[in-house]
Amino acid sequence: MKKTEVNKLLNTIKGYYNSQFFIDEFVINAWYEELKEYELQDAIDHIKKYVKEFPDTPPKPHTFI
């Protein structure tokens, strides 16, 4: 995943967890380091499942691994 794709993923997550999820350059870089080997579409598919199971808890990068 490219850094721009990580940013897109993080904005998708923010859409679900608006007041509980903050994005800054540090967050983008940290998530990028964990997810750079993965595909964006796989992560998007995963977040859709995650939201159903954990509607009140924003994910951490390790939930995608």
Protein Blocks (a to p, Z undefined) as FASTA:
>chain_A
ZZklmmmmmmmmmmmmmmlpccdfklmmmmmmmmmmpcfklmmmmmmmmmmmmmmbccdf
klmZZ
